[in-house]
Every structure is written in structure tokens, then in C-alpha cells.
Amino acid sequence: MSSDTGLFPSNGHRIQGRSTESFLDASDIISRLDLKGNEVFMDAGCGDGHVAMIAHDMMDNDATIYALDVYPPSIEDMEKDVEEQGISNIIAIQSDIAEKIALDDDTVDICLMVNVFHHFVAQETADSAISELKRIIKPGGKIAVMDYKKMDTGYGPPAKFKSSPEEMGEMFKKHDLEMFKLDTEAGEVLDNGTMSHYIITFQK
């Protein structure tokens, strides 16, 4: 991903101001996916790898967890953490989702993207990203997207890059991916009493 929209720093996640870890509960997010525990799981747009690490703690030892990000520094950090902790079932992958993910077709049971999809909307690459995610998901597999609700929260991306569940549903429907589940009570509680995020899951 380039930084020409002004949304993204040139060297990626290491200097972004508010990390997902600081305000979203990864264990709560993962628990909402109703995993069996032995799936092939992907944290797509993993950043510092926090979600992948929590998934590792919550899933079985025979699960496979892919931590994918476009930024080499993020993957280097992830590989270092995994090696230092002796974790064998987290595999870090450096790929641009909107171009080519370095995985074979029909590999992943469930892919989770947390605060990632609006990047594709901003860069007008949503269609290519969805197509590539669909390719690597197994038949019957799922793509879970957690992102900001389409309102001004005072942080995060500009509202024009946020998608409503209906808008996102239309984007995925073009790729023959139907909505499996919608959870509108995710994220953190805002000043107006509503939740900041939603999680929408599509099935192949």
C-alpha cells in the first residue's frame, strides 16, 4: 500500500499513533468468531501481530495461524517475536492483500481483518483485495471484517473511507460472498453510548 492518501505513514505500523492493541480487546474479537480452535486462521493486516498472538493463546496447538502484513518491518518484528517465544504455528507472511497473497488457493478457514478494510476503500483497491481473500479461503471458509462504523468517532479514518455493513455487503456480494453474520456491538463504547465498530462475516 502506498501512503499517497495521507492516511498511512511511509514506514508503516511502527509509527502509527493509536494501535489496535491500545483500545480493542483482541480476545473479545476472536471469541465472537465462534472458532472450534483447530482452524487455519489468518490475521490479515496484522501490524504488530497482537491479534495473531492472542489467537495463538486462544486456539489449539494444532491450529495454523498466518500473520500477514504488507510492511516488511512488521513482518520482521513478528518473526522475531515468534522465534523468541518458541512459537511454531504462527507463520508471518509479507504480502499486499490487494495484489497477491503468498498462499495457495483454498488454504485458510477464517481470515480476520481488524481496522484494515478502510485502507482498501481509500485506495480504491477493495475489489482486488476481496478477490484475493476469496482465493485463499477454503470452500465454506469465512472472511471476518472488523472496522469502524460509518460515523465521526473523532479518530480513525475519515468518514468518507468508512463503509456501512450494507455497503460492505454489496462489495462482497459482487464476488459471490454472502453475509454469514453481522455483529454491531463490537469495539469500545463511545461518548454517545454506541459501540465504535462492527464485525461482518462473509462465507465462501
N, C-alpha and C positions, 0 to 999 in steps of 0.2 A: 504494500500500500504506500502511496506517496503521501507527502504532507502538504499538497498544494491546496487543500481545502482550508488550511489554517486550524484544523481540528487536532492534528496529530504532530507531536514533536518529531524531529528528524531522526532521533536515535531511539525512538520507541518508548516502551513502557517504563524504563528506568527513571525518567524524569517527569512522568505524568503526576499531576497533583494529588488526585484523590483515587487511591487504588480501591478495587472491588473489596479487597480484604478488610478495608477500614470501615465499611458501612453495610456490607451484605454478609449474611450468615451462610457460608457455603454448605454446611451440614444441613441446614434447613432447606436450601435449594435442592440438594441432591435427594433428600428424603421425599420431596414432592414428586420425584420421578418414578417412584414405586419400583425400584430395581430389585431383581432377585439377588444380585450380589456377585454373580459369576459372569457378567456380560463383558463384551468388548466395548469399552466406554471411551469416548473422546471428549476432552476439554479443548474446544476449538477457539483459538484466540486466547491461549492460556495465560499470556502475560507472565507474571512471576510464578505461575504454576500452583497457586494456592488452592484452587478448586480441584486440580488433579491430585494434590497431596491429600486433601480431605476425602476425596473419592477413594483413594488408596486405603485410608484408615477405616472407611465405612464398608468397603466391598471385601469379598472373599480373596484368599490368597491366589486362587486360580483365575481371577479376573485379569484382563489385559486393559491397561489404561494408556491411551495416547494423549500426549500433551503437545498441542500444535500451535505454532505461532509463526508469523511472518518475519519477526525481528530476530536476527542471529544472537544478539546479546541475551534475549530472553531464553532462548534455547540453550545457550552456553551455561547460563545460571541454573537452569532446570537440570541439565545433565550433571552439573557439579553437585547439586543438592541430592540428586538420586544416588550418585556414586558414594557420596559421603555417608548417606544413611543406609547404604546397602540394599536399596530397593531394586528388585529385579523385574517387576511387572509394570513399571512406568517407562514408556518409550517416548522420548522427545523427538518431534519432527518439525523441521523448519520448512514451511510451505506457505504460499499465498493461496488462500482458500478460493479466491476469485479467479485464479489462473489454473493451478494444478496442485492437487494434494498428493504427496508422495506415498500413496497407498493403492493397493489393488482394488478393483471393483468388489462390492458386496463384502466388506471387511468388518464394519462396525455395527454393533447392535443399537447403540444410542449415542448420539452426538449432542453435547450441551454447549451452547454459546451464551455467555453471560456478558452483557454490555458490549456486544460485538456487532450485531446486525446493523445498527445505525451507521456504522462506518461504510458498509456497502451501499446503503441508501445515499449517503453523502457523496460517494464517489461513482454512483450510477453503475455499480457492478453487482447489484443484488441478483439479477437473473443468472449470471455466470457463477456466482457463489452458491446459489441454490442448486444449480445443475451439478456442480462438482460435489456438493454434500450428498445429493441424491445418489450419485455414482458410487460413493464409498460406503453407503449404508446398505446393510443386508435387506433382502426382501422381507417385509414385515417390520423392519427396523424403524427407529424413530429419530427425529431431529427436534430437540427442545430449544426454544429460543427465549431467553430472558432479556428483556430490555425495558427501557423507561416508558412509562405511559406517555401518551401524546398530550402533554401539558407542560407548562413552565414550572419546573421544580426548583429553579434557582441554581442548578448545577447540571452537569452532564451536557449532552449535545444540544444545539439549538433545536427548538420545537419543530422546525421545518424538516429536520432529519429523523424525527421520531415517527414511528408508524403505529397506528391503532391496530388492535387484533384483526379487525375487518380488512384493513389494508394489507397487513401481512398475510392474511389468509388468501387474499386474491393473488398475491405474488407467488405463493407456494402452489396454489391451485393450477396455475399456468404450467406447472411442472408435474401435474397429476399427483400431488401430495395433498392429502386431505387432513383437515384438522382432527386430531385424536382427543385432545384435552386442552382446556383453557382455564388457567388459574389467575384470577385478577387480584389476589390478595398477597402478593409477594413483595419482597424488598423491605423498606423501612417506612415507618409511619411519618407522614409529612405534617407540617403545621396545620393543614386543613383537615387532618384526621384520616385522609385516604392513604393507601399504600402507594409507594413510588413506582413499582414495577408490576409486570405481569409475565407469566410463563405460558407460552403457547407451544404445543407439541403436535408435530405432524408425523404421519406414518407413511412409509413407502409401500 
